[in-house]
Amino acid sequence: MSAVTYAVDEALMCLPYEEWIGLPAAADRLRAAGLRCDLANVVRTGRRRGVVRTRKLEGAQLVMRTHAAPYRPAAPSA
């Protein structure tokens, strides 16, 4: 796997498990961990994998990790 894949996995694991957090706080967590990932890319990738959920509450964007470990859905078989 590429270094980008591992960076996204590491960034996803920085998000709190089953706890809603605002996007600015999520970005702060990534910076505190020393990761230089684009938060929008991390959230988009996490949503595609089914690892991250998002919602909007009173004008604030929230994000929550739904898997305890890095997860990738199986590729559809041909």
PyMOL commands that place a pseudoatom at each C-alpha (Angstrom):
pseudoatom trace, name=CA, resn=MET, resi=1, chain=A, elem=C, hetatm=0, pos=[0.000, 0.000, 0.000]
pseudoatom trace, name=CA, resn=SER, resi=2, chain=A, elem=C, hetatm=0, pos=[1.102, 3.539, -0.631]
pseudoatom trace, name=CA, resn=ALA, resi=3, chain=A, elem=C, hetatm=0, pos=[2.351, 5.978, 1.983]
pseudoatom trace, name=CA, resn=VAL, resi=4, chain=A, elem=C, hetatm=0, pos=[-0.757, 8.100, 1.362]
pseudoatom trace, name=CA, resn=THR, resi=5, chain=A, elem=C, hetatm=0, pos=[-3.006, 5.184, 2.353]
pseudoatom trace, name=CA, resn=TYR, resi=6, chain=A, elem=C, hetatm=0, pos=[-1.126, 4.756, 5.626]
pseudoatom trace, name=CA, resn=ALA, resi=7, chain=A, elem=C, hetatm=0, pos=[-1.257, 8.516, 6.290]
pseudoatom trace, name=CA, resn=VAL, resi=8, chain=A, elem=C, hetatm=0, pos=[-5.037, 8.529, 5.807]
pseudoatom trace, name=CA, resn=ASP, resi=9, chain=A, elem=C, hetatm=0, pos=[-5.410, 5.474, 8.075]
pseudoatom trace, name=CA, resn=GLU, resi=10, chain=A, elem=C, hetatm=0, pos=[-3.324, 7.177, 10.749]
pseudoatom trace, name=CA, resn=ALA, resi=11, chain=A, elem=C, hetatm=0, pos=[-5.340, 10.383, 10.412]
pseudoatom trace, name=CA, resn=LEU, resi=12, chain=A, elem=C, hetatm=0, pos=[-8.632, 8.493, 10.681]
pseudoatom trace, name=CA, resn=MET, resi=13, chain=A, elem=C, hetatm=0, pos=[-7.448, 6.828, 13.877]
pseudoatom trace, name=CA, resn=CYS, resi=14, chain=A, elem=C, hetatm=0, pos=[-6.828, 10.300, 15.390]
pseudoatom trace, name=CA, resn=LEU, resi=15, chain=A, elem=C, hetatm=0, pos=[-10.561, 10.995, 15.271]
pseudoatom trace, name=CA, resn=PRO, resi=16, chain=A, elem=C, hetatm=0, pos=[-12.500, 9.998, 18.390]
pseudoatom trace, name=CA, resn=TYR, resi=17, chain=A, elem=C, hetatm=0, pos=[-14.297, 6.650, 18.260]
pseudoatom trace, name=CA, resn=GLU, resi=18, chain=A, elem=C, hetatm=0, pos=[-18.103, 6.944, 18.486]
pseudoatom trace, name=CA, resn=GLU, resi=19, chain=A, elem=C, hetatm=0, pos=[-17.924, 10.556, 19.699]
pseudoatom trace, name=CA, resn=TRP, resi=20, chain=A, elem=C, hetatm=0, pos=[-19.000, 13.572, 17.640]
pseudoatom trace, name=CA, resn=ILE, resi=21, chain=A, elem=C, hetatm=0, pos=[-16.322, 16.248, 17.261]
pseudoatom trace, name=CA, resn=GLY, resi=22, chain=A, elem=C, hetatm=0, pos=[-16.309, 19.528, 15.311]
pseudoatom trace, name=CA, resn=LEU, resi=23, chain=A, elem=C, hetatm=0, pos=[-14.176, 19.778, 12.184]
pseudoatom trace, name=CA, resn=PRO, resi=24, chain=A, elem=C, hetatm=0, pos=[-11.915, 22.505, 13.674]
pseudoatom trace, name=CA, resn=ALA, resi=25, chain=A, elem=C, hetatm=0, pos=[-11.216, 20.263, 16.684]
pseudoatom trace, name=CA, resn=ALA, resi=26, chain=A, elem=C, hetatm=0, pos=[-10.557, 17.324, 14.331]
pseudoatom trace, name=CA, resn=ALA, resi=27, chain=A, elem=C, hetatm=0, pos=[-8.065, 19.454, 12.379]
pseudoatom trace, name=CA, resn=ASP, resi=28, chain=A, elem=C, hetatm=0, pos=[-6.369, 20.387, 15.675]
pseudoatom trace, name=CA, resn=ARG, resi=29, chain=A, elem=C, hetatm=0, pos=[-6.011, 16.685, 16.544]
pseudoatom trace, name=CA, resn=LEU, resi=30, chain=A, elem=C, hetatm=0, pos=[-4.331, 15.965, 13.210]
pseudoatom trace, name=CA, resn=ARG, resi=31, chain=A, elem=C, hetatm=0, pos=[-1.916, 18.872, 13.676]
pseudoatom trace, name=CA, resn=ALA, resi=32, chain=A, elem=C, hetatm=0, pos=[-1.173, 17.793, 17.269]
pseudoatom trace, name=CA, resn=ALA, resi=33, chain=A, elem=C, hetatm=0, pos=[-0.331, 14.308, 15.977]
pseudoatom trace, name=CA, resn=GLY, resi=34, chain=A, elem=C, hetatm=0, pos=[2.071, 15.867, 13.468]
pseudoatom trace, name=CA, resn=LEU, resi=35, chain=A, elem=C, hetatm=0, pos=[0.076, 14.734, 10.435]
pseudoatom trace, name=CA, resn=ARG, resi=36, chain=A, elem=C, hetatm=0, pos=[0.026, 16.911, 7.339]
pseudoatom trace, name=CA, resn=CYS, resi=37, chain=A, elem=C, hetatm=0, pos=[-3.132, 15.423, 5.829]
pseudoatom trace, name=CA, resn=ASP, resi=38, chain=A, elem=C, hetatm=0, pos=[-5.891, 17.472, 4.261]
pseudoatom trace, name=CA, resn=LEU, resi=39, chain=A, elem=C, hetatm=0, pos=[-8.875, 17.079, 6.620]
pseudoatom trace, name=CA, resn=ALA, resi=40, chain=A, elem=C, hetatm=0, pos=[-11.398, 17.248, 3.759]
pseudoatom trace, name=CA, resn=ASN, resi=41, chain=A, elem=C, hetatm=0, pos=[-9.619, 14.373, 1.999]
pseudoatom trace, name=CA, resn=VAL, resi=42, chain=A, elem=C, hetatm=0, pos=[-9.473, 12.337, 5.216]
pseudoatom trace, name=CA, resn=VAL, resi=43, chain=A, elem=C, hetatm=0, pos=[-13.197, 12.821, 5.895]
pseudoatom trace, name=CA, resn=ARG, resi=44, chain=A, elem=C, hetatm=0, pos=[-14.151, 12.087, 2.269]
pseudoatom trace, name=CA, resn=THR, resi=45, chain=A, elem=C, hetatm=0, pos=[-12.035, 8.908, 2.231]
pseudoatom trace, name=CA, resn=GLY, resi=46, chain=A, elem=C, hetatm=0, pos=[-13.389, 7.861, 5.614]
pseudoatom trace, name=CA, resn=ARG, resi=47, chain=A, elem=C, hetatm=0, pos=[-16.966, 8.297, 4.441]
pseudoatom trace, name=CA, resn=ARG, resi=48, chain=A, elem=C, hetatm=0, pos=[-16.309, 6.242, 1.311]
pseudoatom trace, name=CA, resn=ARG, resi=49, chain=A, elem=C, hetatm=0, pos=[-14.831, 3.449, 3.421]
pseudoatom trace, name=CA, resn=GLY, resi=50, chain=A, elem=C, hetatm=0, pos=[-17.718, 3.608, 5.901]
pseudoatom trace, name=CA, resn=VAL, resi=51, chain=A, elem=C, hetatm=0, pos=[-15.343, 4.519, 8.736]
pseudoatom trace, name=CA, resn=VAL, resi=52, chain=A, elem=C, hetatm=0, pos=[-16.534, 8.099, 9.322]
pseudoatom trace, name=CA, resn=ARG, resi=53, chain=A, elem=C, hetatm=0, pos=[-19.964, 9.676, 9.687]
pseudoatom trace, name=CA, resn=THR, resi=54, chain=A, elem=C, hetatm=0, pos=[-20.671, 13.380, 9.389]
pseudoatom trace, name=CA, resn=ARG, resi=55, chain=A, elem=C, hetatm=0, pos=[-23.571, 15.592, 10.312]
pseudoatom trace, name=CA, resn=LYS, resi=56, chain=A, elem=C, hetatm=0, pos=[-24.455, 19.244, 10.551]
pseudoatom trace, name=CA, resn=LEU, resi=57, chain=A, elem=C, hetatm=0, pos=[-25.840, 20.517, 13.850]
pseudoatom trace, name=CA, resn=GLU, resi=58, chain=A, elem=C, hetatm=0, pos=[-26.776, 24.155, 14.375]
pseudoatom trace, name=CA, resn=GLY, resi=59, chain=A, elem=C, hetatm=0, pos=[-24.408, 25.302, 11.637]
pseudoatom trace, name=CA, resn=ALA, resi=60, chain=A, elem=C, hetatm=0, pos=[-21.441, 23.255, 12.879]
pseudoatom trace, name=CA, resn=GLN, resi=61, chain=A, elem=C, hetatm=0, pos=[-19.995, 20.362, 10.876]
pseudoatom trace, name=CA, resn=LEU, resi=62, chain=A, elem=C, hetatm=0, pos=[-19.375, 17.301, 13.061]
pseudoatom trace, name=CA, resn=VAL, resi=63, chain=A, elem=C, hetatm=0, pos=[-17.449, 14.102, 12.363]
pseudoatom trace, name=CA, resn=MET, resi=64, chain=A, elem=C, hetatm=0, pos=[-17.302, 10.735, 14.166]
pseudoatom trace, name=CA, resn=ARG, resi=65, chain=A, elem=C, hetatm=0, pos=[-15.233, 7.583, 13.558]
pseudoatom trace, name=CA, resn=THR, resi=66, chain=A, elem=C, hetatm=0, pos=[-17.389, 4.440, 13.580]
pseudoatom trace, name=CA, resn=HIS, resi=67, chain=A, elem=C, hetatm=0, pos=[-14.743, 1.682, 13.435]
pseudoatom trace, name=CA, resn=ALA, resi=68, chain=A, elem=C, hetatm=0, pos=[-12.188, 0.953, 16.148]
pseudoatom trace, name=CA, resn=ALA, resi=69, chain=A, elem=C, hetatm=0, pos=[-9.466, 0.014, 13.628]
pseudoatom trace, name=CA, resn=PRO, resi=70, chain=A, elem=C, hetatm=0, pos=[-8.608, 0.954, 10.036]
pseudoatom trace, name=CA, resn=TYR, resi=71, chain=A, elem=C, hetatm=0, pos=[-11.189, -0.586, 7.752]
pseudoatom trace, name=CA, resn=ARG, resi=72, chain=A, elem=C, hetatm=0, pos=[-11.516, -0.964, 4.000]
pseudoatom trace, name=CA, resn=PRO, resi=73, chain=A, elem=C, hetatm=0, pos=[-14.575, -2.587, 2.471]
pseudoatom trace, name=CA, resn=ALA, resi=74, chain=A, elem=C, hetatm=0, pos=[-13.883, -5.521, 0.200]
pseudoatom trace, name=CA, resn=ALA, resi=75, chain=A, elem=C, hetatm=0, pos=[-13.626, -4.685, -3.473]
pseudoatom trace, name=CA, resn=PRO, resi=76, chain=A, elem=C, hetatm=0, pos=[-16.593, -5.881, -5.512]
pseudoatom trace, name=CA, resn=SER, resi=77, chain=A, elem=C, hetatm=0, pos=[-15.799, -9.146, -7.249]
pseudoatom trace, name=CA, resn=ALA, resi=78, chain=A, elem=C, hetatm=0, pos=[-16.101, -9.317, -11.010]
for i in range(1, 78): cmd.bond("trace and resi %d" % i, "trace and resi %d" % (i + 1))
show_as sticks, trace
zoom trace
